[in-house]
Every structure is written in structure tokens, then in C-alpha cells.
Amino acid sequence: MLSKECKLHLEKAGETGLEHMCYAFKTAARLQLLVPALLIHGLAPRLFTNTASNVMKDILKDRKNDK
């Protein structure tokens, strides 16, 4: 069912399709939750000053640690 490119990507990531999907959905949810914080920060820069940066750094750090 999966293309060769998909299988290669999953192999390179060291994950099953389900694991990869769960990680992608979790990451998407975390990023979506940042949208309100970023909109509020745009209107009131004193609020949520580091929230988006911190979450994005955590996502990248988590990904590097999974390898």
C-alpha cells in the first residue's frame, strides 16, 4: 500500500507507520495550540513572549532525541 518513498522515509525515521502518524498528529496539535498564543502576542507583545520559540525548540529537541 505504501510507496517505496514512504517505506524509505519510515525506515529512515526508525518508526512504523502508526508511530510516525501519531508523532505527526501530536506535533500538529502542539503547533495548532500555538496559534492563539501567537495571535495574542501579536496584539500584546508583552504576553507569550517566548512560548512559540520554546515549544518549537522542544519539538525539534524531542525529534533529535528520538534518533
PyMOL CGO cylinders between C-alpha atoms (Angstrom):
from pymol import cmd
from pymol.cgo import CYLINDER

trace = [
    CYLINDER, 0.00, 0.00, 0.00, 2.79, 2.43, 0.86, 0.3, 1, 1, 1, 1, 1, 1,
    CYLINDER, 2.79, 2.43, 0.86, 5.03, 3.73, -1.89, 0.3, 1, 1, 1, 1, 1, 1,
    CYLINDER, 5.03, 3.73, -1.89, 8.74, 2.98, -1.89, 0.3, 1, 1, 1, 1, 1, 1,
    CYLINDER, 8.74, 2.98, -1.89, 9.41, 6.57, -0.85, 0.3, 1, 1, 1, 1, 1, 1,
    CYLINDER, 9.41, 6.57, -0.85, 7.07, 6.26, 2.14, 0.3, 1, 1, 1, 1, 1, 1,
    CYLINDER, 7.07, 6.26, 2.14, 8.66, 2.99, 3.25, 0.3, 1, 1, 1, 1, 1, 1,
    CYLINDER, 8.66, 2.99, 3.25, 12.12, 4.51, 2.89, 0.3, 1, 1, 1, 1, 1, 1,
    CYLINDER, 12.12, 4.51, 2.89, 11.09, 7.55, 4.93, 0.3, 1, 1, 1, 1, 1, 1,
    CYLINDER, 11.09, 7.55, 4.93, 9.66, 5.39, 7.72, 0.3, 1, 1, 1, 1, 1, 1,
    CYLINDER, 9.66, 5.39, 7.72, 12.76, 3.21, 7.71, 0.3, 1, 1, 1, 1, 1, 1,
    CYLINDER, 12.76, 3.21, 7.71, 14.99, 6.29, 7.90, 0.3, 1, 1, 1, 1, 1, 1,
    CYLINDER, 14.99, 6.29, 7.90, 12.87, 7.65, 10.78, 0.3, 1, 1, 1, 1, 1, 1,
    CYLINDER, 12.87, 7.65, 10.78, 13.03, 4.28, 12.51, 0.3, 1, 1, 1, 1, 1, 1,
    CYLINDER, 13.03, 4.28, 12.51, 9.28, 4.22, 13.03, 0.3, 1, 1, 1, 1, 1, 1,
    CYLINDER, 9.28, 4.22, 13.03, 6.29, 2.20, 11.99, 0.3, 1, 1, 1, 1, 1, 1,
    CYLINDER, 6.29, 2.20, 11.99, 3.58, 3.93, 10.01, 0.3, 1, 1, 1, 1, 1, 1,
    CYLINDER, 3.58, 3.93, 10.01, 1.40, 4.19, 13.10, 0.3, 1, 1, 1, 1, 1, 1,
    CYLINDER, 1.40, 4.19, 13.10, 4.21, 5.60, 15.25, 0.3, 1, 1, 1, 1, 1, 1,
    CYLINDER, 4.21, 5.60, 15.25, 5.04, 8.16, 12.59, 0.3, 1, 1, 1, 1, 1, 1,
    CYLINDER, 5.04, 8.16, 12.59, 1.41, 9.15, 12.20, 0.3, 1, 1, 1, 1, 1, 1,
    CYLINDER, 1.41, 9.15, 12.20, 0.97, 9.57, 15.97, 0.3, 1, 1, 1, 1, 1, 1,
    CYLINDER, 0.97, 9.57, 15.97, 4.10, 11.71, 16.22, 0.3, 1, 1, 1, 1, 1, 1,
    CYLINDER, 4.10, 11.71, 16.22, 2.98, 13.85, 13.27, 0.3, 1, 1, 1, 1, 1, 1,
    CYLINDER, 2.98, 13.85, 13.27, -0.51, 14.35, 14.75, 0.3, 1, 1, 1, 1, 1, 1,
    CYLINDER, -0.51, 14.35, 14.75, 0.93, 15.19, 18.17, 0.3, 1, 1, 1, 1, 1, 1,
    CYLINDER, 0.93, 15.19, 18.17, 3.28, 17.73, 16.61, 0.3, 1, 1, 1, 1, 1, 1,
    CYLINDER, 3.28, 17.73, 16.61, 0.46, 19.22, 14.55, 0.3, 1, 1, 1, 1, 1, 1,
    CYLINDER, 0.46, 19.22, 14.55, -1.69, 19.58, 17.67, 0.3, 1, 1, 1, 1, 1, 1,
    CYLINDER, -1.69, 19.58, 17.67, 1.12, 21.28, 19.59, 0.3, 1, 1, 1, 1, 1, 1,
    CYLINDER, 1.12, 21.28, 19.59, 1.67, 23.73, 16.74, 0.3, 1, 1, 1, 1, 1, 1,
    CYLINDER, 1.67, 23.73, 16.74, -2.05, 24.43, 16.39, 0.3, 1, 1, 1, 1, 1, 1,
    CYLINDER, -2.05, 24.43, 16.39, -2.23, 25.27, 20.09, 0.3, 1, 1, 1, 1, 1, 1,
    CYLINDER, -2.23, 25.27, 20.09, 0.43, 27.93, 19.49, 0.3, 1, 1, 1, 1, 1, 1,
    CYLINDER, 0.43, 27.93, 19.49, -1.75, 29.85, 17.06, 0.3, 1, 1, 1, 1, 1, 1,
    CYLINDER, -1.75, 29.85, 17.06, -3.84, 31.61, 19.74, 0.3, 1, 1, 1, 1, 1, 1,
    CYLINDER, -3.84, 31.61, 19.74, -0.71, 32.46, 21.73, 0.3, 1, 1, 1, 1, 1, 1,
    CYLINDER, -0.71, 32.46, 21.73, 0.91, 33.94, 18.63, 0.3, 1, 1, 1, 1, 1, 1,
    CYLINDER, 0.91, 33.94, 18.63, -2.19, 35.96, 17.76, 0.3, 1, 1, 1, 1, 1, 1,
    CYLINDER, -2.19, 35.96, 17.76, -2.36, 37.32, 21.31, 0.3, 1, 1, 1, 1, 1, 1,
    CYLINDER, -2.36, 37.32, 21.31, 1.37, 38.05, 21.24, 0.3, 1, 1, 1, 1, 1, 1,
    CYLINDER, 1.37, 38.05, 21.24, 0.88, 39.99, 18.00, 0.3, 1, 1, 1, 1, 1, 1,
    CYLINDER, 0.88, 39.99, 18.00, -1.66, 42.23, 19.73, 0.3, 1, 1, 1, 1, 1, 1,
    CYLINDER, -1.66, 42.23, 19.73, 0.06, 42.40, 23.12, 0.3, 1, 1, 1, 1, 1, 1,
    CYLINDER, 0.06, 42.40, 23.12, 3.80, 41.70, 22.67, 0.3, 1, 1, 1, 1, 1, 1,
    CYLINDER, 3.80, 41.70, 22.67, 4.36, 41.52, 26.43, 0.3, 1, 1, 1, 1, 1, 1,
    CYLINDER, 4.36, 41.52, 26.43, 2.32, 38.31, 26.57, 0.3, 1, 1, 1, 1, 1, 1,
    CYLINDER, 2.32, 38.31, 26.57, 3.57, 34.87, 25.48, 0.3, 1, 1, 1, 1, 1, 1,
    CYLINDER, 3.57, 34.87, 25.48, 7.00, 36.35, 24.73, 0.3, 1, 1, 1, 1, 1, 1,
    CYLINDER, 7.00, 36.35, 24.73, 8.83, 33.02, 24.46, 0.3, 1, 1, 1, 1, 1, 1,
    CYLINDER, 8.83, 33.02, 24.46, 6.02, 30.49, 24.20, 0.3, 1, 1, 1, 1, 1, 1,
    CYLINDER, 6.02, 30.49, 24.20, 6.22, 29.72, 20.48, 0.3, 1, 1, 1, 1, 1, 1,
    CYLINDER, 6.22, 29.72, 20.48, 10.01, 29.63, 20.40, 0.3, 1, 1, 1, 1, 1, 1,
    CYLINDER, 10.01, 29.63, 20.40, 10.17, 27.33, 23.41, 0.3, 1, 1, 1, 1, 1, 1,
    CYLINDER, 10.17, 27.33, 23.41, 7.59, 24.89, 22.06, 0.3, 1, 1, 1, 1, 1, 1,
    CYLINDER, 7.59, 24.89, 22.06, 9.24, 24.76, 18.63, 0.3, 1, 1, 1, 1, 1, 1,
    CYLINDER, 9.24, 24.76, 18.63, 12.65, 24.17, 20.23, 0.3, 1, 1, 1, 1, 1, 1,
    CYLINDER, 12.65, 24.17, 20.23, 11.13, 21.38, 22.35, 0.3, 1, 1, 1, 1, 1, 1,
    CYLINDER, 11.13, 21.38, 22.35, 9.62, 19.74, 19.26, 0.3, 1, 1, 1, 1, 1, 1,
    CYLINDER, 9.62, 19.74, 19.26, 12.98, 19.80, 17.47, 0.3, 1, 1, 1, 1, 1, 1,
    CYLINDER, 12.98, 19.80, 17.47, 14.84, 18.58, 20.57, 0.3, 1, 1, 1, 1, 1, 1,
    CYLINDER, 14.84, 18.58, 20.57, 12.36, 15.72, 21.04, 0.3, 1, 1, 1, 1, 1, 1,
    CYLINDER, 12.36, 15.72, 21.04, 12.81, 14.71, 17.42, 0.3, 1, 1, 1, 1, 1, 1,
    CYLINDER, 12.81, 14.71, 17.42, 16.61, 14.71, 17.68, 0.3, 1, 1, 1, 1, 1, 1,
    CYLINDER, 16.61, 14.71, 17.68, 16.43, 12.63, 20.89, 0.3, 1, 1, 1, 1, 1, 1,
    CYLINDER, 16.43, 12.63, 20.89, 14.25, 10.03, 19.13, 0.3, 1, 1, 1, 1, 1, 1,
    CYLINDER, 14.25, 10.03, 19.13, 17.05, 9.31, 16.67, 0.3, 1, 1, 1, 1, 1, 1,
]
cmd.load_cgo(trace, "trace")
